[in-house]
Each structure stands twice: as structure tokens, then as C-alpha cells.
Amino acid sequence: MSTTTSEEIKLPKLDTSGKEWAVWKVQLQVVVASRGLSGYLNGTIPKPIDPAVGQPDGWTVKTVDEVKAVTEYTKDMTTWIEKDAKVQHIIATTLLNSLFIRLVNKKSAFEYFMMLSTLFEQCSIVVGAEMCRQLGELKLKEGGDARAHIDKIIASREELASIGRPVSNDDLFNIIYASLPHSYNPGLASLSSTMRLQNKTITPDDLIDIILEEYNRLTLQDGNKSKDKGSSEDAAFRADASRRGKRQKFLGSCHNCGWPGHKNGDCWEDGGGKARQAPKGWKP
């Protein structure tokens, strides 16, 4: 969400999707309360009632009490309009134009707030349900980054809490446990046995600790396997290269001179491939 540019109001913009409604609503209530204007937002400070209401047509002020009532009404109405307008301003400056246009016929901050509640409360329920579904579908793949996986689950839990859909510790434990691949079973079995012996309940924090320890162990183990494999492959490559570098001795006889141990192409006798190229001092 983007935020308003006003230095006075530090409140994020509310878009038409309503995804941020739950967070925005709480933040709005905090901002309004900090200015002592909550009653105008929640409707507990209603618009003052005109003394003329309920009087017959053509009613005019006649008594001292009526004069006093009209005077107080005028003063109270001025104050109410001013303060209610401040709350309307706070709301209006945090809405996109496409959303604010739905409020133009509303007459008070309370009517603004109720209209937005009608628009987004049901939407917030749907968004929360979808987020819960996505959280339950998070899975850690074999060899995947367990730290990033846990961070994503915790972030999703906090986001759900912010929209009024908190995830309990029991549910969090079950979600994390069900998201793990089979390679983590030995570590989890060890944790379960230890906790049972100590008569201690396993918390999500306990589970996360053992997962990260197991992740570190598996990562180190996989790293060592890779090094061993690399060393073996290097040794095999060097041995193969050594074999290729050594020239194997020919076991047959030369067709040119008849001597064993070389071919016609390597023969130093006349007619051979290397005729008269014998080293000095060589004798057949």
C-alpha cells in the first residue's frame, strides 16, 4: 500500500480490493483516537439535535430556555461540524478517488466508516480464507531452503493476524510439521522422544529449532558428499588421462622387417615409414 503525503496523517492508502481493510481500519482508529475524535468515527457523538425538531410549523423562540437551547445548539453544531469534518478529512485523504466517490452522498464520518465497513468486511473474510488456504499448502521440497520456508510461514501468520485471522500455536505447529519432506522425520522423531521423556509439550519454537538444526546437518552432509564425489571424479579423470598419455606397446611383428614390437609405419629399415631415421648407434 502507498501512504498519504500529509505530514499530519500517517496512514496507508486503502485500495478498492479491500485486501488491507483490516489493517487500515485499526490504523484509522488509532489515528482518530490520538486526536480525541473516536466518538465521531464510531457514532457515539451524534449530530446535535435542533431544538426546532418536533415543534409545530412556524415555531419561534419565545422563552429564555428556548433562547438558551438554540444558542447552545448553534455552538454545539459548529463544534460538531468542525470535528466531524476532521475525521472525514482523515478518511478521505486515505482513499483512492474510485473509492471516495462512493462516499460523496454520506453526511458524517460515521456514515463514511459504516459504508466502508459494508464494502470490505465480507471481502476481508474471503481474503483471510484464501490466505489460510495458501498457508496450508506451503511445502518444503527435498533439499529446499528450510530457513526461507519457515520465514515465509511466519510472515503469512503475521499477515493473517493483522487482518483479524490469528493462527494459534497448535495450528502453526501442525502447518509447519505437515509442510516438511520425509528427510526430516529422524530429527522430528528424536525431538518427540525427548519431549515425551521430559513430559514437555512441543511448541512451534521447539519444532522450528529442530528443523533448522536438521537443515544444517543435511546441508553439511550433502556438501561433504559433493566434495567426495568431486574427488572421486577427479581421480578417475586423472587415471584415464594417464592411461591415454601412455603409448601401449605393439605386440605384433613389422610387415617390413619382420621384427616384433613395432609396426610398418614406425620401421627404420628401408621401406619402413621411418626409414633411415634410427638413432645413432642403433643396430638391428
C-alpha positions as protocol buffer text, in pm:
chain_id: "A"
residue {
  index: 1
  type: MET
  ca { x: 0 y: 0 z: 0 }
}
residue {
  index: 2
  type: SER
  ca { x: 111 y: 355 z: -69 }
}
residue {
  index: 3
  type: THR
  ca { x: 83 y: 617 z: 206 }
}
residue {
  index: 4
  type: THR
  ca { x: -63 y: 966 z: 219 }
}
residue {
  index: 5
  type: THR
  ca { x: 177 y: 1253 z: 170 }
}
residue {
  index: 6
  type: SER
  ca { x: 36 y: 1461 z: 451 }
}
residue {
  index: 7
  type: GLU
  ca { x: 276 y: 1504 z: 743 }
}
residue {
  index: 8
  type: GLU
  ca { x: -21 y: 1520 z: 977 }
}
residue {
  index: 9
  type: ILE
  ca { x: -177 y: 1188 z: 877 }
}
residue {
  index: 10
  type: LYS
  ca { x: 48 y: 884 z: 867 }
}
residue {
  index: 11
  type: LEU
  ca { x: -199 y: 634 z: 723 }
}
residue {
  index: 12
  type: PRO
  ca { x: -169 y: 395 z: 426 }
}
residue {
  index: 13
  type: LYS
  ca { x: -394 y: 430 z: 125 }
}
residue {
  index: 14
  type: LEU
  ca { x: -689 y: 191 z: 107 }
}
residue {
  index: 15
  type: ASP
  ca { x: -744 y: 48 z: -241 }
}
residue {
  index: 16
  type: THR
  ca { x: -1060 y: -95 z: -392 }
}
residue {
  index: 17
  type: SER
  ca { x: -952 y: -458 z: -345 }
}
residue {
  index: 18
  type: GLY
  ca { x: -1008 y: -432 z: 30 }
}
residue {
  index: 19
  type: LYS
  ca { x: -715 y: -663 z: 99 }
}
residue {
  index: 20
  type: GLU
  ca { x: -569 y: -421 z: 353 }
}
residue {
  index: 21
  type: TRP
  ca { x: -902 y: -331 z: 512 }
}
residue {
  index: 22
  type: ALA
  ca { x: -844 y: -496 z: 850 }
}
residue {
  index: 23
  type: VAL
  ca { x: -506 y: -327 z: 895 }
}
residue {
  index: 24
  type: TRP
  ca { x: -629 y: 5 z: 759 }
}
residue {
  index: 25
  type: LYS
  ca { x: -932 y: 3 z: 992 }
}
residue {
  index: 26
  type: VAL
  ca { x: -720 y: -46 z: 1303 }
}
residue {
  index: 27
  type: GLN
  ca { x: -469 y: 218 z: 1195 }
}
residue {
  index: 28
  type: LEU
  ca { x: -752 y: 463 z: 1122 }
}
residue {
  index: 29
  type: GLN
  ca { x: -899 y: 405 z: 1468 }
}
residue {
  index: 30
  type: VAL
  ca { x: -559 y: 470 z: 1627 }
}
residue {
  index: 31
  type: VAL
  ca { x: -505 y: 793 z: 1431 }
}
residue {
  index: 32
  type: VAL
  ca { x: -854 y: 921 z: 1512 }
}
residue {
  index: 33
  type: ALA
  ca { x: -823 y: 826 z: 1881 }
}
residue {
  index: 34
  type: SER
  ca { x: -492 y: 1010 z: 1906 }
}
residue {
  index: 35
  type: ARG
  ca { x: -681 y: 1327 z: 1815 }
}
residue {
  index: 36
  type: GLY
  ca { x: -961 y: 1263 z: 2065 }
}
residue {
  index: 37
  type: LEU
  ca { x: -1217 y: 1216 z: 1790 }
}
residue {
  index: 38
  type: SER
  ca { x: -1316 y: 849 z: 1825 }
}
residue {
  index: 39
  type: GLY
  ca { x: -1679 y: 935 z: 1905 }
}
residue {
  index: 40
  type: TYR
  ca { x: -1721 y: 1093 z: 1562 }
}
residue {
  index: 41
  type: LEU
  ca { x: -1591 y: 779 z: 1391 }
}
residue {
  index: 42
  type: ASN
  ca { x: -1790 y: 522 z: 1588 }
}
residue {
  index: 43
  type: GLY
  ca { x: -2108 y: 731 z: 1614 }
}
residue {
  index: 44
  type: THR
  ca { x: -2112 y: 777 z: 1993 }
}
residue {
  index: 45
  type: ILE
  ca { x: -2103 y: 1155 z: 1946 }
}
residue {
  index: 46
  type: PRO
  ca { x: -2406 y: 1210 z: 1724 }
}
residue {
  index: 47
  type: LYS
  ca { x: -2502 y: 1524 z: 1546 }
}
residue {
  index: 48
  type: PRO
  ca { x: -2670 y: 1775 z: 1786 }
}
residue {
  index: 49
  type: ILE
  ca { x: -3048 y: 1786 z: 1765 }
}
residue {
  index: 50
  type: ASP
  ca { x: -3205 y: 2113 z: 1654 }
}
residue {
  index: 51
  type: PRO
  ca { x: -3449 y: 2249 z: 1920 }
}
residue {
  index: 52
  type: ALA
  ca { x: -3693 y: 2317 z: 1637 }
}
residue {
  index: 53
  type: VAL
  ca { x: -3730 y: 1944 z: 1571 }
}
residue {
  index: 54
  type: GLY
  ca { x: -4071 y: 1827 z: 1694 }
}
residue {
  index: 55
  type: GLN
  ca { x: -4207 y: 2180 z: 1717 }
}
residue {
  index: 56
  type: PRO
  ca { x: -4512 y: 2287 z: 1513 }
}
residue {
  index: 57
  type: ASP
  ca { x: -4467 y: 2469 z: 1183 }
}
residue {
  index: 58
  type: GLY
  ca { x: -4386 y: 2833 z: 1230 }
}
residue {
  index: 59
  type: TRP
  ca { x: -4235 y: 2776 z: 1574 }
}
residue {
  index: 60
  type: THR
  ca { x: -4024 y: 3064 z: 1704 }
}
residue {
  index: 61
  type: VAL
  ca { x: -3812 y: 3114 z: 2011 }
}
residue {
  index: 62
  type: LYS
  ca { x: -4015 y: 3271 z: 2290 }
}
residue {
  index: 63
  type: THR
  ca { x: -3885 y: 3172 z: 2631 }
}
residue {
  index: 64
  type: VAL
  ca { x: -3547 y: 3218 z: 2796 }
}
residue {
  index: 65
  type: ASP
  ca { x: -3495 y: 2842 z: 2799 }
}
residue {
  index: 66
  type: GLU
  ca { x: -3567 y: 2822 z: 2429 }
}
residue {
  index: 67
  type: VAL
  ca { x: -3321 y: 3101 z: 2357 }
}
residue {
  index: 68
  type: LYS
  ca { x: -3060 y: 2918 z: 2562 }
}
residue {
  index: 69
  type: ALA
  ca { x: -3132 y: 2588 z: 2384 }
}
residue {
  index: 70
  type: VAL
  ca { x: -3098 y: 2748 z: 2041 }
}
residue {
  index: 71
  type: THR
  ca { x: -2776 y: 2924 z: 2142 }
}
residue {
  index: 72
  type: GLU
  ca { x: -2623 y: 2604 z: 2277 }
}
residue {
  index: 73
  type: TYR
  ca { x: -2736 y: 2413 z: 1972 }
}
residue {
  index: 74
  type: THR
  ca { x: -2570 y: 2663 z: 1739 }
}
residue {
  index: 75
  type: LYS
  ca { x: -2246 y: 2641 z: 1936 }
}
residue {
  index: 76
  type: ASP
  ca { x: -2253 y: 2261 z: 1962 }
}
residue {
  index: 77
  type: MET
  ca { x: -2336 y: 2224 z: 1595 }
}
residue {
  index: 78
  type: THR
  ca { x: -2043 y: 2440 z: 1493 }
}
residue {
  index: 79
  type: THR
  ca { x: -1809 y: 2232 z: 1708 }
}
residue {
  index: 80
  type: TRP
  ca { x: -1954 y: 1904 z: 1585 }
}
residue {
  index: 81
  type: ILE
  ca { x: -1928 y: 2001 z: 1218 }
}
residue {
  index: 82
  type: GLU
  ca { x: -1566 y: 2109 z: 1267 }
}
residue {
  index: 83
  type: LYS
  ca { x: -1457 y: 1792 z: 1447 }
}
residue {
  index: 84
  type: ASP
  ca { x: -1657 y: 1556 z: 1230 }
}
residue {
  index: 85
  type: ALA
  ca { x: -1503 y: 1720 z: 923 }
}
residue {
  index: 86
  type: LYS
  ca { x: -1157 y: 1644 z: 1062 }
}
residue {
  index: 87
  type: VAL
  ca { x: -1239 y: 1274 z: 1076 }
}
residue {
  index: 88
  type: GLN
  ca { x: -1394 y: 1288 z: 730 }
}
residue {
  index: 89
  type: HIS
  ca { x: -1073 y: 1451 z: 610 }
}
residue {
  index: 90
  type: ILE
  ca { x: -860 y: 1175 z: 763 }
}
residue {
  index: 91
  type: ILE
  ca { x: -1067 y: 911 z: 587 }
}
residue {
  index: 92
  type: ALA
  ca { x: -1093 y: 1094 z: 255 }
}
residue {
  index: 93
  type: THR
  ca { x: -719 y: 1154 z: 224 }
}
residue {
  index: 94
  type: THR
  ca { x: -650 y: 781 z: 260 }
}
residue {
  index: 95
  type: LEU
  ca { x: -888 y: 666 z: -15 }
}
residue {
  index: 96
  type: LEU
  ca { x: -835 y: 637 z: -388 }
}
residue {
  index: 97
  type: ASN
  ca { x: -1072 y: 854 z: -593 }
}
residue {
  index: 98
  type: SER
  ca { x: -1250 y: 548 z: -727 }
}
residue {
  index: 99
  type: LEU
  ca { x: -1335 y: 453 z: -369 }
}
residue {
  index: 100
  type: PHE
  ca { x: -1406 y: 801 z: -230 }
}
residue {
  index: 101
  type: ILE
  ca { x: -1671 y: 865 z: -495 }
}
residue {
  index: 102
  type: ARG
  ca { x: -1889 y: 610 z: -317 }
}
residue {
  index: 103
  type: LEU
  ca { x: -1895 y: 832 z: -8 }
}
residue {
  index: 104
  type: VAL
  ca { x: -1990 y: 1167 z: -161 }
}
residue {
  index: 105
  type: ASN
  ca { x: -2355 y: 1139 z: -50 }
}
residue {
  index: 106
  type: LYS
  ca { x: -2269 y: 1050 z: 309 }
}
residue {
  index: 107
  type: LYS
  ca { x: -2313 y: 1326 z: 567 }
}
residue {
  index: 108
  type: SER
  ca { x: -2080 y: 1229 z: 852 }
}
residue {
  index: 109
  type: ALA
  ca { x: -1756 y: 1048 z: 934 }
}
residue {
  index: 110
  type: PHE
  ca { x: -1961 y: 772 z: 1096 }
}
residue {
  index: 111
  type: GLU
  ca { x: -2156 y: 722 z: 771 }
}
residue {
  index: 112
  type: TYR
  ca { x: -1823 y: 715 z: 582 }
}
residue {
  index: 113
  type: PHE
  ca { x: -1691 y: 445 z: 812 }
}
residue {
  index: 114
  type: MET
  ca { x: -2007 y: 234 z: 803 }
}
residue {
  index: 115
  type: MET
  ca { x: -2015 y: 246 z: 424 }
}
residue {
  index: 116
  type: LEU
  ca { x: -1656 y: 124 z: 403 }
}
residue {
  index: 117
  type: SER
  ca { x: -1727 y: -146 z: 658 }
}
residue {
  index: 118
  type: THR
  ca { x: -2020 y: -268 z: 449 }
}
residue {
  index: 119
  type: LEU
  ca { x: -1798 y: -277 z: 139 }
}
residue {
  index: 120
  type: PHE
  ca { x: -1499 y: -456 z: 289 }
}
residue {
  index: 121
  type: GLU
  ca { x: -1587 y: -664 z: 594 }
}
residue {
  index: 122
  type: GLN
  ca { x: -1711 y: -954 z: 381 }
}
residue {
  index: 123
  type: CYS
  ca { x: -1420 y: -907 z: 142 }
}
residue {
  index: 124
  type: SER
  ca { x: -1180 y: -932 z: 436 }
}
residue {
  index: 125
  type: ILE
  ca { x: -1331 y: -1268 z: 533 }
}
residue {
  index: 126
  type: VAL
  ca { x: -1278 y: -1402 z: 181 }
}
residue {
  index: 127
  type: VAL
  ca { x: -921 y: -1271 z: 169 }
}
residue {
  index: 128
  type: GLY
  ca { x: -846 y: -1428 z: 507 }
}
residue {
  index: 129
  type: ALA
  ca { x: -985 y: -1763 z: 397 }
}
residue {
  index: 130
  type: GLU
  ca { x: -772 y: -1759 z: 83 }
}
residue {
  index: 131
  type: MET
  ca { x: -460 y: -1670 z: 282 }
}
residue {
  index: 132
  type: CYS
  ca { x: -530 y: -1957 z: 522 }
}
residue {
  index: 133
  type: ARG
  ca { x: -561 y: -2195 z: 228 }
}
residue {
  index: 134
  type: GLN
  ca { x: -232 y: -2077 z: 79 }
}
residue {
  index: 135
  type: LEU
  ca { x: -59 y: -2111 z: 416 }
}
residue {
  index: 136
  type: GLY
  ca { x: -176 y: -2470 z: 449 }
}
residue {
  index: 137
  type: GLU
  ca { x: -45 y: -2552 z: 101 }
}
residue {
  index: 138
  type: LEU
  ca { x: 311 y: -2434 z: 166 }
}
residue {
  index: 139
  type: LYS
  ca { x: 551 y: -2728 z: 130 }
}
residue {
  index: 140
  type: LEU
  ca { x: 927 y: -2761 z: 171 }
}
residue {
  index: 141
  type: LYS
  ca { x: 1081 y: -2961 z: -113 }
}
residue {
  index: 142
  type: GLU
  ca { x: 1355 y: -3215 z: -53 }
}
residue {
  index: 143
  type: GLY
  ca { x: 1681 y: -3023 z: -41 }
}
residue {
  index: 144
  type: GLY
  ca { x: 1496 y: -2690 z: -24 }
}
residue {
  index: 145
  type: ASP
  ca { x: 1591 y: -2390 z: 191 }
}
residue {
  index: 146
  type: ALA
  ca { x: 1430 y: -2459 z: 530 }
}
residue {
  index: 147
  type: ARG
  ca { x: 1512 y: -2112 z: 666 }
}
residue {
  index: 148
  type: ALA
  ca { x: 1334 y: -1935 z: 380 }
}
residue {
  index: 149
  type: HIS
  ca { x: 1042 y: -2179 z: 415 }
}
residue {
  index: 150
  type: ILE
  ca { x: 998 y: -2110 z: 789 }
}
residue {
  index: 151
  type: ASP
  ca { x: 1031 y: -1734 z: 732 }
}
residue {
  index: 152
  type: LYS
  ca { x: 752 y: -1749 z: 474 }
}
residue {
  index: 153
  type: ILE
  ca { x: 521 y: -1938 z: 709 }
}
residue {
  index: 154
  type: ILE
  ca { x: 584 y: -1693 z: 995 }
}
residue {
  index: 155
  type: ALA
  ca { x: 530 y: -1394 z: 766 }
}
residue {
  index: 156
  type: SER
  ca { x: 199 y: -1541 z: 647 }
}
residue {
  index: 157
  type: ARG
  ca { x: 92 y: -1600 z: 1007 }
}
residue {
  index: 158
  type: GLU
  ca { x: 165 y: -1238 z: 1100 }
}
residue {
  index: 159
  type: GLU
  ca { x: -24 y: -1113 z: 796 }
}
residue {
  index: 160
  type: LEU
  ca { x: -326 y: -1320 z: 891 }
}
residue {
  index: 161
  type: ALA
  ca { x: -312 y: -1183 z: 1245 }
}
residue {
  index: 162
  type: SER
  ca { x: -309 y: -831 z: 1104 }
}
residue {
  index: 163
  type: ILE
  ca { x: -642 y: -889 z: 929 }
}
residue {
  index: 164
  type: GLY
  ca { x: -807 y: -1042 z: 1232 }
}
residue {
  index: 165
  type: ARG
  ca { x: -742 y: -1409 z: 1146 }
}
residue {
  index: 166
  type: PRO
  ca { x: -479 y: -1519 z: 1403 }
}
residue {
  index: 167
  type: VAL
  ca { x: -324 y: -1864 z: 1369 }
}
residue {
  index: 168
  type: SER
  ca { x: -299 y: -2048 z: 1702 }
}
residue {
  index: 169
  type: ASN
  ca { x: 23 y: -2215 z: 1819 }
}
residue {
  index: 170
  type: ASP
  ca { x: -136 y: -2559 z: 1772 }
}
residue {
  index: 171
  type: ASP
  ca { x: -238 y: -2476 z: 1415 }
}
residue {
  index: 172
  type: LEU
  ca { x: 103 y: -2327 z: 1342 }
}
residue {
  index: 173
  type: PHE
  ca { x: 273 y: -2643 z: 1472 }
}
residue {
  index: 174
  type: ASN
  ca { x: 56 y: -2865 z: 1253 }
}
residue {
  index: 175
  type: ILE
  ca { x: 108 y: -2645 z: 946 }
}
residue {
  index: 176
  type: ILE
  ca { x: 488 y: -2648 z: 984 }
}
residue {
  index: 177
  type: TYR
  ca { x: 502 y: -3022 z: 1059 }
}
residue {
  index: 178
  type: ALA
  ca { x: 283 y: -3112 z: 761 }
}
residue {
  index: 179
  type: SER
  ca { x: 493 y: -2896 z: 528 }
}
residue {
  index: 180
  type: LEU
  ca { x: 816 y: -3096 z: 580 }
}
residue {
  index: 181
  type: PRO
  ca { x: 963 y: -3363 z: 349 }
}
residue {
  index: 182
  type: HIS
  ca { x: 1042 y: -3715 z: 472 }
}
residue {
  index: 183
  type: SER
  ca { x: 1413 y: -3641 z: 517 }
}
residue {
  index: 184
  type: TYR
  ca { x: 1327 y: -3453 z: 839 }
}
residue {
  index: 185
  type: ASN
  ca { x: 1149 y: -3748 z: 1001 }
}
residue {
  index: 186
  type: PRO
  ca { x: 1453 y: -3876 z: 1201 }
}
residue {
  index: 187
  type: GLY
  ca { x: 1511 y: -3538 z: 1364 }
}
residue {
  index: 188
  type: LEU
  ca { x: 1143 y: -3493 z: 1441 }
}
residue {
  index: 189
  type: ALA
  ca { x: 1121 y: -3843 z: 1591 }
}
residue {
  index: 190
  type: SER
  ca { x: 1417 y: -3762 z: 1815 }
}
residue {
  index: 191
  type: LEU
  ca { x: 1253 y: -3438 z: 1928 }
}
residue {
  index: 192
  type: SER
  ca { x: 927 y: -3617 z: 2001 }
}
residue {
  index: 193
  type: SER
  ca { x: 1103 y: -3882 z: 2212 }
}
residue {
  index: 194
  type: THR
  ca { x: 1299 y: -3623 z: 2410 }
}
residue {
  index: 195
  type: MET
  ca { x: 992 y: -3413 z: 2482 }
}
residue {
  index: 196
  type: ARG
  ca { x: 793 y: -3719 z: 2586 }
}
residue {
  index: 197
  type: LEU
  ca { x: 1066 y: -3827 z: 2829 }
}
residue {
  index: 198
  type: GLN
  ca { x: 1077 y: -3477 z: 2974 }
}
residue {
  index: 199
  type: ASN
  ca { x: 696 y: -3464 z: 2987 }
}
residue {
  index: 200
  type: LYS
  ca { x: 713 y: -3140 z: 2793 }
}
residue {
  index: 201
  type: THR
  ca { x: 478 y: -3010 z: 2523 }
}
residue {
  index: 202
  type: ILE
  ca { x: 644 y: -2944 z: 2189 }
}
residue {
  index: 203
  type: THR
  ca { x: 595 y: -2580 z: 2089 }
}
residue {
  index: 204
  type: PRO
  ca { x: 628 y: -2430 z: 1740 }
}
residue {
  index: 205
  type: ASP
  ca { x: 958 y: -2275 z: 1853 }
}
residue {
  index: 206
  type: ASP
  ca { x: 1090 y: -2620 z: 1954 }
}
residue {
  index: 207
  type: LEU
  ca { x: 984 y: -2755 z: 1617 }
}
residue {
  index: 208
  type: ILE
  ca { x: 1148 y: -2470 z: 1428 }
}
residue {
  index: 209
  type: ASP
  ca { x: 1474 y: -2518 z: 1622 }
}
residue {
  index: 210
  type: ILE
  ca { x: 1497 y: -2888 z: 1538 }
}
residue {
  index: 211
  type: ILE
  ca { x: 1406 y: -2820 z: 1174 }
}
residue {
  index: 212
  type: LEU
  ca { x: 1686 y: -2567 z: 1136 }
}
residue {
  index: 213
  type: GLU
  ca { x: 1934 y: -2798 z: 1312 }
}
residue {
  index: 214
  type: GLU
  ca { x: 1832 y: -3082 z: 1082 }
}
residue {
  index: 215
  type: TYR
  ca { x: 1856 y: -2850 z: 781 }
}
residue {
  index: 216
  type: ASN
  ca { x: 2211 y: -2751 z: 877 }
}
residue {
  index: 217
  type: ARG
  ca { x: 2305 y: -3118 z: 924 }
}
residue {
  index: 218
  type: LEU
  ca { x: 2159 y: -3221 z: 590 }
}
residue {
  index: 219
  type: THR
  ca { x: 2323 y: -2927 z: 415 }
}
residue {
  index: 220
  type: LEU
  ca { x: 2662 y: -3015 z: 561 }
}
residue {
  index: 221
  type: GLN
  ca { x: 2612 y: -3382 z: 475 }
}
residue {
  index: 222
  type: ASP
  ca { x: 2519 y: -3303 z: 116 }
}
residue {
  index: 223
  type: GLY
  ca { x: 2820 y: -3072 z: 89 }
}
residue {
  index: 224
  type: ASN
  ca { x: 3057 y: -3348 z: 201 }
}
residue {
  index: 225
  type: LYS
  ca { x: 2903 y: -3592 z: -45 }
}
residue {
  index: 226
  type: SER
  ca { x: 2955 y: -3342 z: -324 }
}
residue {
  index: 227
  type: LYS
  ca { x: 3320 y: -3299 z: -227 }
}
residue {
  index: 228
  type: ASP
  ca { x: 3375 y: -3678 z: -212 }
}
residue {
  index: 229
  type: LYS
  ca { x: 3207 y: -3724 z: -545 }
}
residue {
  index: 230
  type: GLY
  ca { x: 3416 y: -3448 z: -696 }
}
residue {
  index: 231
  type: SER
  ca { x: 3738 y: -3601 z: -560 }
}
residue {
  index: 232
  type: SER
  ca { x: 3646 y: -3943 z: -698 }
}
residue {
  index: 233
  type: GLU
  ca { x: 3560 y: -3798 z: -1036 }
}
residue {
  index: 234
  type: ASP
  ca { x: 3887 y: -3603 z: -1044 }
}
residue {
  index: 235
  type: ALA
  ca { x: 4088 y: -3915 z: -959 }
}
residue {
  index: 236
  type: ALA
  ca { x: 3913 y: -4116 z: -1228 }
}
residue {
  index: 237
  type: PHE
  ca { x: 3973 y: -3841 z: -1479 }
}
residue {
  index: 238
  type: ARG
  ca { x: 4343 y: -3823 z: -1394 }
}
residue {
  index: 239
  type: ALA
  ca { x: 4380 y: -4201 z: -1417 }
}
residue {
  index: 240
  type: ASP
  ca { x: 4205 y: -4207 z: -1752 }
}
residue {
  index: 241
  type: ALA
  ca { x: 4420 y: -3922 z: -1880 }
}
residue {
  index: 242
  type: SER
  ca { x: 4730 y: -4106 z: -1760 }
}
residue {
  index: 243
  type: ARG
  ca { x: 4625 y: -4416 z: -1945 }
}
residue {
  index: 244
  type: ARG
  ca { x: 4561 y: -4218 z: -2260 }
}
residue {
  index: 245
  type: GLY
  ca { x: 4901 y: -4047 z: -2225 }
}
residue {
  index: 246
  type: LYS
  ca { x: 5091 y: -4374 z: -2214 }
}
residue {
  index: 247
  type: ARG
  ca { x: 5156 y: -4530 z: -2552 }
}
residue {
  index: 248
  type: GLN
  ca { x: 5077 y: -4901 z: -2543 }
}
residue {
  index: 249
  type: LYS
  ca { x: 5349 y: -5132 z: -2681 }
}
residue {
  index: 250
  type: PHE
  ca { x: 5267 y: -5309 z: -3011 }
}
residue {
  index: 251
  type: LEU
  ca { x: 5284 y: -5684 z: -2955 }
}
residue {
  index: 252
  type: GLY
  ca { x: 5284 y: -5797 z: -3319 }
}
residue {
  index: 253
  type: SER
  ca { x: 5565 y: -5804 z: -3584 }
}
residue {
  index: 254
  type: CYS
  ca { x: 5654 y: -5548 z: -3851 }
}
residue {
  index: 255
  type: HIS
  ca { x: 5549 y: -5647 z: -4205 }
}
residue {
  index: 256
  type: ASN
  ca { x: 5852 y: -5464 z: -4346 }
}
residue {
  index: 257
  type: CYS
  ca { x: 6145 y: -5601 z: -4146 }
}
residue {
  index: 258
  type: GLY
  ca { x: 5979 y: -5886 z: -3962 }
}
residue {
  index: 259
  type: TRP
  ca { x: 6100 y: -5774 z: -3620 }
}
residue {
  index: 260
  type: PRO
  ca { x: 5845 y: -5773 z: -3335 }
}
residue {
  index: 261
  type: GLY
  ca { x: 5742 y: -5470 z: -3123 }
}
residue {
  index: 262
  type: HIS
  ca { x: 5665 y: -5217 z: -3394 }
}
residue {
  index: 263
  type: LYS
  ca { x: 5451 y: -5155 z: -3697 }
}
residue {
  index: 264
  type: ASN
  ca { x: 5548 y: -5085 z: -4059 }
}
residue {
  index: 265
  type: GLY
  ca { x: 5490 y: -4713 z: -4016 }
}
residue {
  index: 266
  type: ASP
  ca { x: 5746 y: -4696 z: -3735 }
}
residue {
  index: 267
  type: CYS
  ca { x: 6007 y: -4916 z: -3905 }
}
residue {
  index: 268
  type: TRP
  ca { x: 6359 y: -4773 z: -3950 }
}
residue {
  index: 269
  type: GLU
  ca { x: 6459 y: -5025 z: -4219 }
}
residue {
  index: 270
  type: ASP
  ca { x: 6443 y: -4940 z: -4588 }
}
residue {
  index: 271
  type: GLY
  ca { x: 6082 y: -4949 z: -4697 }
}
residue {
  index: 272
  type: GLY
  ca { x: 5954 y: -4858 z: -4350 }
}
residue {
  index: 273
  type: GLY
  ca { x: 5769 y: -4544 z: -4255 }
}
residue {
  index: 274
  type: LYS
  ca { x: 6072 y: -4406 z: -4069 }
}
residue {
  index: 275
  type: ALA
  ca { x: 6342 y: -4549 z: -4293 }
}
residue {
  index: 276
  type: ARG
  ca { x: 6696 y: -4437 z: -4206 }
}
residue {
  index: 277
  type: GLN
  ca { x: 6573 y: -4237 z: -3901 }
}
residue {
  index: 278
  type: ALA
  ca { x: 6718 y: -4480 z: -3648 }
}
residue {
  index: 279
  type: PRO
  ca { x: 6908 y: -4328 z: -3354 }
}
residue {
  index: 280
  type: LYS
  ca { x: 7284 y: -4319 z: -3383 }
}
residue {
  index: 281
  type: GLY
  ca { x: 7445 y: -4642 z: -3267 }
}
residue {
  index: 282
  type: TRP
  ca { x: 7132 y: -4845 z: -3326 }
}
residue {
  index: 283
  type: LYS
  ca { x: 7193 y: -5190 z: -3471 }
}
residue {
  index: 284
  type: PRO
  ca { x: 6926 y: -5435 z: -3581 }
}
